[in-house]
Amino acid sequence: MANTNIMEQKKQLVEEIADQFRNSKSTILVNYRGLDVAEVTELRKQLREAGVAFKVYKNTMSRRAAEAAELEGLTEALVGPTAIAFSEEDVVAPARVLNNFAKEHEALELKAGVIEGKMATLDQIKELAELPNYEGMVSMLLSVLQAPIRNFAYATKAIAEQKEEQGA
C-alpha cells in the first residue's frame, strides 16, 4: 500500500518536472558543486528577481521528465549535482543571470540548455546571455526610430538660428 503511494508521488513529480520543461521558454542545467551556501543563496536571489525558478531534483526523476517532454538530449547532462533554472516569461533571463554568475564564481558550470523547446549548445546559451532583455531591445529600437526625427529637428533648429543671425 505504502509502496504504490510512493510510486504515485514519484510519477506526479516526474509529470510536474516534464510540464516545467514543456512550459519554459528557456531551461538551463548547471553544476553547482563547489558553491558555498552564501553563494547559492545569492544565485537563487538573483534568479528569483529575474523571474526564474531554480530547482534541484533527483537526476533519475529529471531524466524521466526530460524523456516525457521529448528532450532526450538533456539526459547526458543529468549526472552529478544538477540544478535546473526554468523561465516561463523571459528567454534571456536564466542564461544571463547564470552566465554572469559563472564568470564571477568558477565553481558554477553551465551544463546544457533548452531554448524555445530545442536543445541548445553552451555557445548558444552564452550568446543568448549577451543579448539585452526585452526592455533593452525596445529602448534600442526606439532610439533607432527616433534618430531621423531628432536629426531633422537639429537641422531645422540650425537653419532657423542661421536665418535669425542673417536677419539681425
Backbone bond lengths (Angstrom), bond angles and torsions (degrees), N, CA, C in turn:
res aa  C-N    CA-C-N  psi(-1)  N-CA   C-N-CA  omega(-1)  CA-C   N-CA-C  phi
1 M - - - 1.454 - - 1.532 110.79 -
2 A 1.348 115.20 -49.43 1.462 119.27 -179.48 1.526 110.61 -66.49
3 N 1.323 117.35 -34.64 1.450 122.57 -178.74 1.537 111.41 -63.71
4 T 1.337 117.06 -43.30 1.470 120.15 178.29 1.520 110.84 -66.40
5 N 1.319 116.87 -33.30 1.463 121.32 177.92 1.535 110.00 -64.45
6 I 1.331 116.33 -44.07 1.464 121.37 178.92 1.524 110.21 -64.82
7 M 1.336 117.15 -42.80 1.471 121.20 178.45 1.524 110.77 -60.86
8 E 1.320 116.02 -40.82 1.469 120.49 179.57 1.533 110.64 -64.40
9 Q 1.338 116.46 -41.21 1.470 120.45 177.86 1.523 110.78 -62.86
10 K 1.322 116.92 -40.91 1.463 120.96 179.40 1.522 111.04 -65.75
11 K 1.331 116.82 -42.12 1.470 120.41 178.06 1.519 110.18 -61.68
12 Q 1.349 115.39 -40.50 1.465 120.36 179.52 1.531 110.32 -63.64
13 L 1.337 116.92 -42.86 1.459 121.66 179.43 1.532 110.58 -63.75
14 V 1.319 117.99 -43.30 1.462 121.98 178.65 1.526 109.58 -60.47
15 E 1.317 117.12 -43.38 1.473 121.01 179.42 1.532 110.92 -65.11
16 E 1.320 116.56 -38.71 1.468 121.52 178.37 1.535 110.65 -63.10
17 I 1.326 116.73 -44.99 1.472 120.93 178.74 1.529 109.98 -65.53
18 A 1.330 116.96 -42.28 1.472 121.44 179.15 1.526 110.28 -60.36
19 D 1.334 116.79 -40.94 1.472 120.81 177.11 1.526 110.85 -61.97
20 Q 1.334 116.34 -40.14 1.466 119.18 178.13 1.523 110.43 -64.09
21 F 1.331 117.40 -41.14 1.468 120.32 176.48 1.529 110.31 -60.24
22 R 1.321 117.05 -43.71 1.476 121.17 -177.08 1.530 111.78 -69.71
23 N 1.338 117.80 -38.86 1.462 121.69 -173.32 1.523 114.15 -85.64
24 S 1.320 117.95 -13.13 1.461 121.02 -176.79 1.520 111.28 -80.44
25 K 1.336 114.91 138.57 1.460 119.23 173.63 1.520 109.18 -74.46
26 S 1.339 116.10 -33.75 1.459 119.22 173.01 1.522 109.94 -147.74
27 T 1.321 114.48 144.94 1.460 123.06 -178.90 1.525 107.33 -134.57
28 I 1.319 116.54 131.01 1.464 120.77 -179.66 1.530 108.77 -127.20
29 L 1.329 116.01 133.37 1.459 122.27 176.82 1.524 108.53 -102.71
30 V 1.335 116.18 134.84 1.462 120.81 -179.67 1.521 110.90 -132.43
31 N 1.323 114.98 153.26 1.458 122.54 171.23 1.523 105.31 -98.62
32 Y 1.310 116.80 119.41 1.460 121.33 -176.14 1.528 112.36 -104.68
33 R 1.322 118.46 6.92 1.465 122.14 -179.44 1.530 108.92 -59.46
34 G 1.318 116.23 131.66 1.460 120.56 179.01 1.513 113.23 103.59
35 L 1.328 117.63 -14.89 1.468 120.10 176.14 1.524 108.36 -82.59
36 D 1.334 116.84 139.06 1.459 118.17 176.52 1.529 109.26 -86.75
37 V 1.317 116.30 175.29 1.465 121.39 -174.25 1.529 111.33 -59.71
38 A 1.327 116.97 -41.85 1.472 120.55 -179.32 1.529 110.92 -62.99
39 E 1.333 117.16 -39.95 1.469 120.66 -179.61 1.530 110.97 -68.58
40 V 1.335 116.71 -41.95 1.467 119.98 178.33 1.528 109.61 -64.21
41 T 1.320 117.16 -39.80 1.470 121.14 178.41 1.521 110.36 -62.41
42 E 1.330 117.07 -43.16 1.462 121.55 178.51 1.535 110.67 -63.65
43 L 1.337 116.36 -42.54 1.464 120.82 178.42 1.527 110.46 -61.90
44 R 1.335 116.98 -46.98 1.463 120.77 178.68 1.528 110.98 -59.03
45 K 1.324 117.25 -39.83 1.471 122.26 179.96 1.531 110.08 -63.24
46 Q 1.337 116.19 -47.24 1.465 119.98 179.75 1.529 111.59 -61.82
47 L 1.332 116.27 -41.88 1.467 120.19 179.51 1.527 111.13 -66.83
48 R 1.328 116.72 -42.00 1.468 120.55 179.66 1.532 110.48 -61.25
49 E 1.361 116.44 -42.61 1.465 120.57 178.59 1.523 111.43 -62.60
50 A 1.323 117.33 -28.59 1.468 121.91 179.21 1.528 111.90 -88.07
51 G 1.343 117.29 1.61 1.465 120.84 179.30 1.519 113.56 77.71
52 V 1.331 116.77 29.20 1.457 121.84 -177.15 1.522 109.42 -111.43
53 A 1.342 116.74 131.92 1.462 121.52 175.42 1.522 108.36 -84.98
54 F 1.325 117.24 136.47 1.464 122.29 -177.34 1.514 107.41 -128.09
55 K 1.345 116.62 112.36 1.462 121.68 -173.12 1.523 111.39 -127.95
56 V 1.331 114.56 152.96 1.459 121.76 172.32 1.518 106.81 -120.52
57 Y 1.339 116.00 119.84 1.465 122.20 178.00 1.517 108.38 -120.64
58 K 1.325 116.36 164.16 1.469 119.93 172.33 1.527 107.22 -64.73
59 N 1.314 115.54 138.68 1.467 120.13 -178.00 1.521 112.87 -59.94
60 T 1.333 118.18 -35.48 1.465 119.31 -179.93 1.523 110.22 -64.10
61 M 1.331 116.79 -39.49 1.478 120.42 178.48 1.531 110.07 -66.28
62 S 1.329 115.81 -43.62 1.466 120.48 -179.56 1.522 111.53 -64.64
63 R 1.357 116.98 -38.71 1.471 120.05 178.08 1.516 110.75 -62.12
64 R 1.328 116.01 -46.87 1.474 119.75 179.13 1.525 110.86 -61.34
65 A 1.325 116.40 -40.35 1.465 120.52 179.48 1.530 110.73 -66.21
66 A 1.334 116.76 -40.52 1.469 120.66 178.63 1.523 110.44 -62.36
67 E 1.326 116.08 -41.39 1.468 119.78 177.60 1.524 110.83 -65.67
68 A 1.337 116.63 -40.16 1.467 120.27 178.70 1.527 111.11 -64.94
69 A 1.340 116.62 -32.03 1.466 121.11 179.73 1.532 111.63 -89.64
70 E 1.347 116.08 8.53 1.461 123.24 179.68 1.532 112.47 60.12
71 L 1.347 115.41 41.37 1.458 122.05 177.31 1.538 108.65 -122.35
72 E 1.333 115.74 56.00 1.455 121.22 -175.81 1.525 112.40 -58.53
73 G 1.334 117.76 -25.11 1.457 121.53 -179.85 1.522 113.39 -61.29
74 L 1.321 117.05 -20.53 1.463 120.32 -179.70 1.522 113.08 -77.59
75 T 1.325 117.39 -21.39 1.466 120.22 -173.17 1.525 112.23 -60.33
76 E 1.341 118.25 -32.94 1.462 120.95 179.15 1.522 111.41 -65.72
77 A 1.334 117.59 -31.65 1.466 121.71 -177.96 1.524 112.29 -83.40
78 L 1.315 116.93 -13.66 1.460 120.32 -176.70 1.529 111.35 -87.38
79 V 1.329 114.49 63.11 1.463 122.03 175.55 1.527 107.24 -134.77
80 G 1.315 116.07 143.39 1.461 120.16 -178.67 1.521 111.11 73.56
81 P 1.334 116.47 -173.48 1.472 119.55 -178.80 1.531 110.45 -63.83
82 T 1.307 116.86 115.33 1.455 121.46 -176.94 1.520 110.20 -129.78
83 A 1.326 115.29 129.66 1.458 121.45 172.87 1.524 106.73 -114.61
84 I 1.323 115.97 149.62 1.462 120.51 -176.77 1.523 109.27 -122.45
85 A 1.328 115.72 129.54 1.462 121.82 176.81 1.531 107.68 -105.26
86 F 1.339 116.12 122.74 1.464 122.55 179.69 1.526 109.17 -113.09
87 S 1.324 116.92 135.51 1.465 120.29 173.88 1.518 109.16 -131.80
88 E 1.327 115.68 118.70 1.459 120.44 179.06 1.516 111.74 -91.88
89 E 1.340 117.84 -13.40 1.465 121.83 -175.45 1.533 112.74 -103.84
90 D 1.320 116.05 -57.00 1.461 122.51 -170.76 1.527 110.26 -111.13
91 V 1.318 116.96 123.42 1.460 121.28 -179.42 1.534 110.59 -69.09
92 V 1.319 116.62 -35.68 1.455 122.03 -171.86 1.533 113.23 -83.27
93 A 1.334 117.76 -31.94 1.474 121.65 -169.93 1.525 115.31 -52.75
94 P 1.351 119.99 -52.48 1.466 116.96 -177.55 1.530 112.82 -63.36
95 A 1.312 117.12 -39.36 1.465 120.50 179.69 1.524 110.26 -63.40
96 R 1.337 117.16 -43.96 1.462 120.88 -177.99 1.529 110.87 -64.97
97 V 1.339 117.11 -50.93 1.462 120.50 -177.24 1.525 110.75 -61.91
98 L 1.334 117.07 -48.14 1.467 120.43 -177.42 1.529 112.01 -67.32
99 N 1.327 117.16 -40.42 1.463 120.63 179.78 1.533 110.41 -64.80
100 N 1.337 116.91 -45.57 1.465 120.34 179.04 1.529 110.99 -63.49
101 F 1.332 116.47 -40.86 1.459 120.45 179.23 1.525 110.63 -65.42
102 A 1.333 116.41 -38.74 1.465 121.07 179.59 1.532 111.23 -66.15
103 K 1.330 117.55 -30.69 1.467 120.49 177.12 1.528 110.73 -65.68
104 E 1.336 116.34 -36.79 1.464 121.08 -178.84 1.530 112.43 -85.00
105 H 1.332 117.36 -27.20 1.466 122.39 -176.91 1.527 108.68 -126.82
106 E 1.317 116.03 101.18 1.463 120.38 -175.68 1.524 113.25 -62.07
107 A 1.337 117.03 -20.38 1.469 120.41 -178.26 1.532 111.89 -68.18
108 L 1.330 118.11 -25.25 1.463 120.85 179.42 1.523 108.88 -82.59
109 E 1.319 115.58 124.42 1.468 120.93 -176.33 1.528 109.64 -123.32
110 L 1.336 116.17 124.31 1.463 120.58 174.44 1.521 107.37 -72.65
111 K 1.342 117.15 132.35 1.465 120.78 -176.57 1.519 112.55 -108.15
112 A 1.326 116.91 -47.56 1.465 120.65 -176.00 1.522 108.33 -163.53
113 G 1.320 115.59 171.18 1.453 118.67 178.76 1.518 112.73 -161.77
114 V 1.328 113.53 162.63 1.456 122.45 176.25 1.521 106.69 -130.06
115 I 1.329 116.16 126.40 1.462 120.90 178.75 1.519 107.56 -120.79
116 E 1.319 115.50 121.49 1.465 121.93 -179.71 1.532 111.56 51.31
117 G 1.339 116.72 41.62 1.456 121.42 175.04 1.517 115.67 82.11
118 K 1.348 117.64 3.02 1.463 120.75 -179.77 1.528 109.75 -120.53
119 M 1.325 115.87 142.37 1.459 120.63 178.30 1.531 109.71 -59.60
120 A 1.328 115.78 141.15 1.467 121.01 -179.62 1.523 109.50 -123.32
121 T 1.325 115.53 145.57 1.462 120.09 175.86 1.528 108.41 -79.81
122 L 1.317 116.35 165.54 1.466 119.88 177.79 1.528 110.66 -63.17
123 D 1.336 117.22 -35.19 1.471 120.47 177.57 1.526 110.65 -63.74
124 Q 1.332 117.13 -41.76 1.464 120.54 178.19 1.523 111.06 -63.55
125 I 1.329 116.39 -38.95 1.466 119.83 178.99 1.522 110.07 -64.89
126 K 1.331 116.30 -42.02 1.471 119.98 179.73 1.525 111.19 -67.22
127 E 1.323 117.72 -37.57 1.468 121.30 175.75 1.520 110.10 -63.69
128 L 1.317 116.35 -42.96 1.457 121.34 178.59 1.523 110.44 -61.09
129 A 1.328 117.00 -38.17 1.463 121.94 -179.38 1.524 111.86 -63.31
130 E 1.328 116.91 -27.62 1.461 120.75 -178.10 1.533 112.70 -81.85
131 L 1.329 116.81 -14.33 1.468 119.61 179.52 1.529 110.55 -71.23
132 P 1.326 116.91 146.88 1.470 118.34 174.48 1.528 109.71 -71.37
133 N 1.330 116.38 158.61 1.462 119.30 178.24 1.530 109.68 -73.83
134 Y 1.310 117.28 -179.32 1.469 123.01 -175.48 1.529 110.89 -56.38
135 E 1.336 116.51 -47.96 1.471 119.94 -178.01 1.525 110.56 -62.74
136 G 1.342 116.53 -38.67 1.455 120.60 178.23 1.520 111.94 -63.82
137 M 1.345 115.87 -41.36 1.467 119.75 178.84 1.532 111.15 -66.21
138 V 1.324 117.01 -40.37 1.469 120.72 179.18 1.528 109.73 -63.53
139 S 1.347 117.15 -43.69 1.465 118.74 -179.61 1.531 110.93 -65.68
140 M 1.351 117.38 -35.69 1.470 119.72 176.56 1.531 110.57 -64.48
141 L 1.337 115.79 -42.52 1.458 120.04 179.12 1.527 110.79 -63.02
142 L 1.327 116.62 -44.00 1.461 120.04 179.98 1.525 111.56 -63.04
143 S 1.319 117.50 -40.35 1.464 118.88 179.70 1.528 110.59 -66.08
144 V 1.330 117.49 -35.07 1.469 121.10 177.21 1.527 109.97 -66.96
145 L 1.334 115.99 -40.78 1.466 119.62 -179.85 1.526 111.85 -70.92
146 Q 1.319 117.46 -31.62 1.465 120.87 -178.20 1.526 112.84 -79.92
147 A 1.311 117.87 -22.92 1.461 121.81 -173.96 1.535 113.22 -54.71
148 P 1.339 120.44 -48.75 1.480 118.84 -179.44 1.534 112.17 -63.35
149 I 1.319 116.64 -38.12 1.464 119.96 -180.00 1.527 109.93 -66.85
150 R 1.343 116.21 -43.10 1.461 121.42 179.40 1.525 109.77 -61.83
151 N 1.333 117.40 -44.83 1.466 121.17 179.89 1.522 111.20 -63.53
152 F 1.324 116.64 -39.34 1.469 120.91 177.38 1.531 110.13 -63.14
153 A 1.341 115.94 -41.69 1.463 120.30 179.60 1.530 110.48 -64.15
154 Y 1.340 117.52 -41.84 1.470 120.59 177.78 1.521 111.00 -62.92
155 A 1.328 116.61 -41.81 1.466 121.05 -178.83 1.526 110.61 -64.97
156 T 1.325 118.56 -45.23 1.468 120.97 -179.91 1.524 110.45 -66.13
157 K 1.307 117.64 -36.67 1.466 121.01 177.80 1.524 110.05 -64.80
158 A 1.329 117.26 -42.24 1.468 121.54 179.37 1.521 110.52 -64.55
159 I 1.338 116.56 -41.07 1.471 120.36 178.53 1.518 109.66 -64.44
160 A 1.326 116.97 -43.21 1.463 121.08 179.81 1.524 110.62 -62.12
161 E 1.322 117.70 -43.06 1.467 120.91 179.04 1.527 110.68 -65.67
162 Q 1.330 116.58 -37.30 1.461 120.87 179.65 1.533 109.78 -66.00
163 K 1.333 116.92 -41.58 1.476 121.10 179.10 1.514 110.35 -65.08
164 E 1.352 115.85 -38.90 1.470 119.69 178.07 1.515 110.86 -61.36
165 E 1.334 116.09 -44.61 1.464 119.91 -179.32 1.517 110.67 -63.79
166 Q 1.332 117.59 -38.35 1.461 121.16 -179.94 1.521 110.55 -68.69
167 G 1.338 116.04 -35.03 1.454 120.92 -178.82 1.512 112.23 -74.82
168 A 1.343 118.04 -24.11 1.461 121.20 -175.06 1.509 112.37 -84.11
